[in-house]
Every structure is written in C-alpha cells, then in structure tokens.
C-alpha cells in the first residue's frame, strides 16, 4: 500500500466513525425528547391565562374564570 491509500483509508474510517456517532446521538436524543402534543393552545381574553385543550375542541372554557375562548393561531 502506498501513502495515498493509507491516508484515504484513515480519513474514510474517521468519517465513518463520525457518521455512526451522529446517527447514534440522534437516536438517543429522539428517545428522550418528549413527544409533541396535538392539543390546541388557548389564551383567555379576560384573565390572560394560557392553557391547552383537546385537539377536537374549537372553543374552550378557561379553567380559572370560565370565559369561553378560541384557540390561538400561530
């Protein structure tokens, strides 16, 4: 083997190791990251309390003051 082949194999092996490490860390991150919620976010017009409710609800009552509110659109 000449010097170019040794350097090529070394760099290729290093890149392969980096790719495998990045794939592993991404899997670990996704495993411990909380799942995204489908709930809708509401903000009370009267008391400004922010809360969530089921995704199939269009209007929801504030748990603090009972005012009916529409979901917040982002």
Protein Blocks (a to p, Z undefined) as FASTA:
>chain_A
ZZklmmmmmmmmmmmmmmmmmmmmmmmmmmmpccddfbdcdddfklopacdddfkbmbdc
dfklopacddddZZ
